[in-house]
Amino acid sequence: MSASVVLTGTVLPDSNVEREIVDAAGGDLEIIDVESSAELIESATDPVGIMTIETPIDEAVLDAFPNLEFVSVHGIGVDMVDVDAATERGIPVFNTPEYCVEEVATHTLGLILACQRRICQFNADVKSGEWDYGAEGSIRRLSTKTVGVVGLGAIGVEVVDRLSGFDVDLIGYDPYVSAEEMRELGVRKVEFDELCGAADIVTVHTPLTDATQNLVDATAFDHMQTGVTLINAARGGIIDHAALEDALADGTVAHAGLDVLATEPPENDAIFSRDNLTVTPHAAWYSDDALGELQRTAAQNVAAYLED
């Protein structure tokens, strides 16, 4: 008898990749296009496994399906899953940690350059009839900057690799990476408060956990020098949105480049009218190549479990 596996969330345009791999391993993939855990509980019929793209897998879901054996996440972060509750029940949680490392690192560099060189602002100026290289104020060479990298996992390391060609001074904060490991990357290890105080550019690359929720808060902004550039292509909840709005208004943050927000898609918010904020729609992960790798890897995680 085949094992029932549910694929849920904002279902991708073509889920045949997952279906072929899962079904070949003895699974029976059912696609349930819902967004909430309550809808999933109502729609699914006691699956052995759940593959989630965005649907939260909370304690209620875990308790609703007594035969549930595993959860597989389409993505690097597992913050939509109650991992502690799953672990207590002996349910493993799989993720896809490498599928978009190149894309996110490259997008991060793009946001840094867009903010530092005022690319989006100049584009808007020209299209509104203003042709003036000085319209966006003072611009300094990137090689004069200190870049603080928060989180030296796979993506953080790739960002460092890309920045090394720009002759910037690199400092890093990551409690799980040693000073020697950072030194080998050309990065000086510092504590978080020191990074906030020393960096001209702060770029965030940590997972969203209890420890990193609102890591960049009002206190962190108080440590920053005036005129910082802040980049976030990790998770929106790592930055305190209200504190960021204040920092953009008072000049602590001269420019912010965000690919992620605490609420996605965003509600109407005055912060988005600010010229010193550049936002992309959680697109840093995306390329045709990354999408294909994401689907294959998530499905292969399931297949490996079913075939074990």
C-alpha positions as CSV (number, residue, x, y, z in Angstrom):
1,M,0.0,0.0,0.0
2,S,1.4,3.4,-1.0
3,A,2.1,6.0,1.7
4,S,-0.1,9.1,1.7
5,V,2.0,12.3,1.3
6,V,0.4,15.8,1.2
7,L,2.0,18.7,-0.6
8,T,0.5,21.9,0.8
9,G,1.0,25.7,0.7
10,T,1.2,28.1,-2.2
11,V,1.5,25.2,-4.7
12,L,4.0,25.7,-7.5
13,P,2.9,26.0,-11.1
14,D,4.2,22.5,-11.9
15,S,4.3,19.9,-9.1
16,N,5.0,17.0,-11.4
17,V,8.6,17.0,-10.2
18,E,7.6,16.2,-6.7
19,R,4.9,13.7,-7.8
20,E,7.2,11.7,-10.0
21,I,9.9,11.4,-7.3
22,V,7.6,10.7,-4.4
23,D,5.3,8.2,-6.2
24,A,8.3,6.3,-7.6
25,A,9.5,5.8,-4.0
26,G,6.2,4.3,-2.9
27,G,4.3,7.4,-2.0
28,D,1.0,8.8,-3.2
29,L,1.2,12.5,-3.4
30,E,-1.9,14.6,-2.8
31,I,-1.8,18.3,-3.5
32,I,-3.8,20.5,-1.1
33,D,-3.6,24.2,-2.0
34,V,-4.3,25.8,1.4
35,E,-2.5,28.4,3.4
36,S,-3.5,27.9,7.1
37,S,-3.0,25.0,9.4
38,A,-6.7,24.9,10.1
39,E,-7.5,24.4,6.4
40,L,-4.9,21.7,6.2
41,I,-6.4,19.8,9.1
42,E,-9.8,20.1,7.5
43,S,-8.7,19.0,4.0
44,A,-6.1,16.3,4.6
45,T,-6.9,12.6,5.5
46,D,-4.3,11.3,7.9
47,P,-1.1,11.5,5.8
48,V,2.1,9.7,6.6
49,G,4.1,12.8,5.5
50,I,3.5,16.5,4.8
51,M,5.5,18.6,2.4
52,T,4.9,22.3,3.1
53,I,5.8,25.3,1.0
54,E,4.4,28.0,3.3
55,T,1.6,26.4,5.3
56,P,2.4,26.4,9.1
57,I,2.8,23.0,10.6
58,D,2.0,23.7,14.2
59,E,1.1,21.5,17.2
60,A,-2.5,21.3,16.1
61,V,-1.5,19.8,12.8
62,L,0.9,17.3,14.4
63,D,-1.8,16.2,16.8
64,A,-4.5,16.0,14.1
65,F,-2.7,13.3,12.1
66,P,-1.8,10.3,14.4
67,N,0.1,8.5,11.6
68,L,2.2,11.4,10.6
69,E,5.9,10.3,10.4
70,F,7.7,13.3,8.8
71,V,7.5,16.9,7.6
72,S,9.5,18.2,4.6
73,V,9.9,21.9,4.1
74,H,10.4,23.5,0.6
75,G,13.1,25.9,1.8
76,I,16.1,26.6,4.0
77,G,14.2,28.0,7.0
78,V,12.0,25.8,9.1
79,D,10.4,28.6,11.1
80,M,6.9,27.7,9.8
81,V,7.2,24.3,11.6
82,D,7.0,23.8,15.4
83,V,10.2,21.8,15.4
84,D,10.2,21.3,19.2
85,A,6.8,19.8,19.1
86,A,7.7,17.6,16.1
87,T,10.9,16.4,17.9
88,E,8.9,15.6,21.1
89,R,6.7,13.3,18.9
90,G,9.6,11.7,17.1
91,I,8.7,13.4,13.8
92,P,11.8,14.4,11.8
93,V,11.7,17.7,9.9
94,F,13.6,17.9,6.6
95,N,14.7,21.1,4.7
96,T,16.5,22.0,1.6
97,P,19.5,24.0,2.9
98,E,21.5,24.5,-0.3
99,Y,19.2,25.1,-3.2
100,C,19.4,28.9,-3.4
101,V,22.7,29.9,-1.8
102,E,24.1,31.4,-5.0
103,E,20.9,33.3,-5.7
104,V,20.5,34.8,-2.2
105,A,24.2,35.8,-2.0
106,T,24.0,37.5,-5.4
107,H,20.7,39.2,-4.6
108,T,22.3,40.5,-1.4
109,L,25.2,42.0,-3.3
110,G,22.7,43.5,-5.7
111,L,20.9,45.2,-2.8
112,I,24.1,46.4,-1.3
113,L,25.2,48.0,-4.6
114,A,21.7,49.4,-5.3
115,C,21.7,51.1,-1.9
116,Q,25.3,52.3,-1.9
117,R,25.1,53.6,-5.5
118,R,21.5,54.9,-5.2
119,I,20.6,53.0,-8.4
120,C,16.8,52.8,-7.8
121,Q,16.7,56.4,-6.7
122,F,18.7,57.6,-9.7
123,N,16.4,55.6,-12.0
124,A,13.3,57.3,-10.5
125,D,15.0,60.7,-10.8
126,V,15.7,60.3,-14.5
127,K,12.3,58.9,-15.3
128,S,10.7,61.9,-13.5
129,G,12.8,64.3,-15.7
130,E,15.7,65.0,-13.4
131,W,19.2,64.5,-14.8
132,D,21.6,65.2,-12.0
133,Y,24.4,63.0,-10.6
134,G,24.3,64.9,-7.4
135,A,20.6,64.6,-6.7
136,E,21.1,61.8,-4.2
137,G,23.7,63.4,-2.1
138,S,27.1,62.2,-1.0
139,I,28.3,58.8,-2.2
140,R,31.6,57.2,-1.0
141,R,33.6,54.4,-2.6
142,L,32.6,50.9,-1.5
143,S,36.3,50.2,-0.7
144,T,36.1,52.7,2.2
145,K,33.3,50.7,3.9
146,T,33.3,48.2,6.7
147,V,30.7,45.5,6.1
148,G,29.2,43.6,9.1
149,V,27.9,40.1,8.2
150,V,25.5,38.7,10.7
151,G,25.5,35.0,10.3
152,L,28.3,33.0,8.6
153,G,26.4,30.0,7.4
154,A,26.4,28.9,3.7
155,I,24.8,32.1,2.4
156,G,26.9,34.4,4.7
157,V,30.0,32.8,3.5
158,E,29.0,33.3,-0.2
159,V,28.3,36.9,0.5
160,V,31.7,37.3,2.1
161,D,33.2,35.7,-1.0
162,R,31.5,38.1,-3.3
163,L,32.4,41.1,-1.2
164,S,36.1,40.2,-1.0
165,G,36.6,41.5,-4.5
166,F,35.5,45.0,-3.5
167,D,38.3,45.5,-1.0
168,V,36.0,46.2,1.9
169,D,36.8,45.6,5.6
170,L,34.8,42.5,6.7
171,I,33.6,41.9,10.3
172,G,31.3,39.1,11.3
173,Y,29.0,38.0,14.1
174,D,28.1,34.3,14.5
175,P,28.2,32.5,17.9
176,Y,28.6,29.2,16.1
177,V,31.6,30.1,14.0
178,S,35.0,30.4,15.6
179,A,37.4,33.4,15.2
180,E,39.8,31.1,13.4
181,E,37.2,30.0,10.9
182,M,36.2,33.6,10.2
183,R,39.9,34.6,9.9
184,E,40.3,32.0,7.1
185,L,37.5,33.8,5.3
186,G,39.1,37.2,5.7
187,V,36.6,38.2,8.4
188,R,37.3,39.5,11.9
189,K,35.0,38.0,14.5
190,V,33.2,40.5,16.8
191,E,30.3,40.6,19.1
192,F,26.9,41.8,17.8
193,D,27.0,45.1,19.6
194,E,30.5,45.8,18.3
195,L,29.4,44.9,14.7
196,C,26.5,47.3,15.0
197,G,28.8,50.1,16.1
198,A,31.6,49.6,13.6
199,A,29.8,48.6,10.4
200,D,28.9,51.0,7.6
201,I,26.8,48.2,6.0
202,V,25.0,45.5,8.0
203,T,23.8,42.5,6.2
204,V,21.8,39.8,7.9
205,H,22.0,36.0,7.1
206,T,20.7,34.1,10.1
207,P,17.7,31.8,10.4
208,L,14.7,33.0,12.3
209,T,14.7,31.4,15.8
210,D,13.7,32.5,19.2
211,A,17.2,33.9,19.6
212,T,17.1,35.9,16.4
213,Q,13.5,37.2,16.5
214,N,13.9,41.0,16.5
215,L,17.7,40.7,16.8
216,V,18.0,44.0,15.0
217,D,15.9,46.1,17.4
218,A,15.9,49.6,18.8
219,T,18.9,48.8,21.0
220,A,20.9,47.5,18.0
221,F,20.0,50.7,16.1
222,D,21.1,52.8,19.1
223,H,24.6,51.2,18.7
224,M,24.8,52.0,15.0
225,Q,26.6,55.1,13.6
226,T,24.5,57.5,11.6
227,G,24.1,56.7,7.9
228,V,24.3,52.9,8.0
229,T,23.0,50.7,5.2
230,L,21.0,47.7,6.4
231,I,20.3,44.6,4.2
232,N,18.0,41.7,5.0
233,A,17.5,38.8,2.6
234,A,17.0,36.2,5.4
235,R,13.8,36.5,7.4
236,G,11.7,39.5,8.0
237,G,11.2,38.8,11.7
238,I,14.9,39.3,12.4
239,I,14.4,43.0,12.2
240,D,12.0,45.0,14.4
241,H,9.9,46.7,11.8
242,A,8.8,49.6,14.0
243,A,12.4,50.2,15.1
244,L,13.6,50.2,11.5
245,E,11.0,52.8,10.6
246,D,12.3,55.0,13.3
247,A,15.9,54.5,12.2
248,L,15.1,55.3,8.6
249,A,13.3,58.5,9.7
250,D,16.1,59.7,12.0
251,G,19.0,58.9,9.6
252,T,20.5,56.1,11.6
253,V,19.8,54.0,8.6
254,A,20.5,56.0,5.5
255,H,19.4,53.2,3.2
256,A,17.8,49.8,3.7
257,G,17.5,47.0,1.2
258,L,14.9,44.3,2.2
259,D,13.9,41.2,0.4
260,V,11.9,39.9,3.3
261,L,9.3,41.4,5.7
262,A,7.6,40.3,8.9
263,T,4.3,40.3,7.1
264,E,4.2,39.1,3.5
265,P,2.8,40.4,1.3
266,P,2.9,43.7,3.3
267,E,-0.2,45.7,4.3
268,N,-0.4,49.4,3.4
269,D,2.5,50.9,5.3
270,A,3.9,54.4,5.3
271,I,7.4,53.0,5.4
272,F,7.1,52.0,1.8
273,S,6.8,55.6,0.6
274,R,10.4,56.3,1.8
275,D,12.9,56.9,-0.9
276,N,15.7,55.4,1.2
277,L,14.0,51.9,1.3
278,T,14.5,49.4,-1.5
279,V,12.2,46.3,-1.3
280,T,12.0,43.2,-3.4
281,P,9.2,40.6,-3.0
282,H,11.0,37.7,-1.3
283,A,12.6,37.1,-4.6
284,A,16.2,36.6,-3.5
285,W,15.9,32.8,-3.6
286,Y,14.4,32.7,-7.1
287,S,15.9,31.5,-10.4
288,D,14.6,28.8,-12.7
289,D,17.6,26.7,-11.6
290,A,16.9,27.2,-7.9
291,L,13.2,26.4,-8.3
292,G,14.0,23.1,-10.0
293,E,16.6,22.2,-7.4
294,L,14.2,23.1,-4.6
295,Q,11.5,20.8,-5.9
296,R,13.9,17.9,-6.6
297,T,15.6,18.2,-3.2
298,A,12.4,18.4,-1.2
299,A,11.0,15.4,-3.0
300,Q,14.3,13.4,-2.7
301,N,14.2,14.0,1.1
302,V,10.8,12.3,1.1
303,A,11.8,9.5,-1.2
304,A,14.9,8.8,1.0
305,Y,12.6,8.5,4.0
306,L,10.1,6.2,2.3
307,E,12.8,4.0,0.8
308,D,14.7,3.6,4.1
